Amino acid sequence: MNVNQIRKQIPWIKNNKDKIYFDNAATTLKPKCVINKISYYYTHLGINIHNTDSTFCFDVYKKIEMARKTIAKIINCSPENICFVSGATEGLTMIAHGLAHYCKKAEVLLNDFEHASNLLPWYHEKQNGFFKIKFVNINGQFNKKTIIESITKNTKIIALTLASNVYGNSIDDYSKLCTQIKKINKKIIIVLDATQYLAHKWINQLRDIDFIVCSAHKIFGPLGVGFVYLKKDWITKIQPLRYGGGMNEIITKTKFQPYNNIQKFEGGTMPLAEIIGWQEAIKFIDSIGIKNIIDYEHKLKKYFVKKMSTIKNLEIYNPNTPLPIIIFNYKGVNAQDFASWLGTKGIICRSGLSCAKLIKNILKKENFVRCSLSLYNTKKEIDYLYKVIKRYKKGEEIRKIL
Ligand SMILES: Cc1ncc(COP(=O)(O)O)c(C=O)c1O
């Protein structure tokens, strides 16, 4: 993998020479091909695909469907099983809403690693009088065993992130886990939040999974688009979240009938420029090779941990997790102050609990700095961070920020 070549493809890097971007778990930077394709939509295509009355319009429609096919590749599914939404948050809201009306009082199993997007839609439907919520009994460990042990005869839905946006742990043997869950009770519905996972690894085993969500912007694609994968039966079984044009087959004065395919969930005008932009992001990843990306990121994290571990006052909480996300504190310094001070040195990282607020129950920390790396980050950038932290003097963060 030629990192210098990759960096040349990311305009942000060229336009921000004095900055280092270590906040990739929040959103990734976009390659030129993605930006150009979005621009191409507005300069050359421009139409709404609800209009297929001319060959031109039909060709644009075909382009969108081609993009759907390319995007579906990242989870190895048929394009007929993914609907476009605005992102993972809308996707999880759509699933929780659909399942609330389908299984009403079901018990949902959640866990403390989840992002707010995979907690609040379930909480919200609980407040509406639907679900009961239970948490995996983590007991110091979060793995297949603890998930399986938390399943009871009442468990109807398991909603689980495949990779934590904070701790950087991932469930690589998701396929075995899902099969095991279905062996306990084949009616348990499995919802996977793959938002972070897909930036580093793709999914190839769908057999026992009912729903998957993700956001394009975490995977070098544009903001404002993501998808929901629905296993075939769910397309007919659950209600959509969005009602309007494009999703209905019949409307009379008293009723309507939604389509019986993925269009049912795509009411309203879709983010067409973003969809074709996302397709380019997938091609970009494909041209590098997802395996090369994982290997490179893995080496980068190891280097980061090795180097930063030599700084006496730096406490790293997740040195061995597989994703290139590192959370740490400088002893005795508030994480937010420290991250803001790093900002004054041109290093963009993040502090807080990064929207996974229950993680404090596991880590027993209220706050930490997060550096999340990606394929265009370099050892040189890590060396710069090291040098900056090494020179840090207590209290400097307050003086610099004020
Ligand atoms: C694991 C996880 N799930 C869901 C989300 C929500 O994604 P979005 O804000 O794009 O809807 C995020 C965003 O950080 C995330 O990291």
PDBQT file of the ligand as one rigid body, heavy atoms in Angstrom, charges set to zero:
ROOT
HETATM    1  C1  LIG A 501     -20.884   2.670  16.113  1.00  0.00    +0.000 C 
HETATM    2  C2  LIG A 501     -21.678   3.821  15.585  1.00  0.00    +0.000 A 
HETATM    3  N1  LIG A 501     -22.982   3.661  15.325  1.00  0.00    +0.000 NA
HETATM    4  C3  LIG A 501     -23.744   4.658  14.834  1.00  0.00    +0.000 A 
HETATM    5  C4  LIG A 501     -23.210   5.890  14.589  1.00  0.00    +0.000 A 
HETATM    6  C5  LIG A 501     -24.090   6.987  14.050  1.00  0.00    +0.000 C 
HETATM    7  O1  LIG A 501     -23.704   7.339  12.759  1.00  0.00    +0.000 OA
HETATM    8  P1  LIG A 501     -24.372   8.604  12.022  1.00  0.00    +0.000 P 
HETATM    9  O2  LIG A 501     -24.133   9.778  12.920  1.00  0.00    +0.000 OA
HETATM   10  O3  LIG A 501     -23.630   8.694  10.738  1.00  0.00    +0.000 OA
HETATM   11  O4  LIG A 501     -25.816   8.314  11.857  1.00  0.00    +0.000 OA
HETATM   12  C6  LIG A 501     -21.851   6.119  14.846  1.00  0.00    +0.000 A 
HETATM   13  C7  LIG A 501     -21.248   7.443  14.643  1.00  0.00    +0.000 C 
HETATM   14  O5  LIG A 501     -20.243   7.778  15.234  1.00  0.00    +0.000 OA
HETATM   15  C8  LIG A 501     -21.068   5.048  15.351  1.00  0.00    +0.000 A 
HETATM   16  O6  LIG A 501     -19.769   5.210  15.593  1.00  0.00    +0.000 OA
ENDROOT
TORSDOF 0
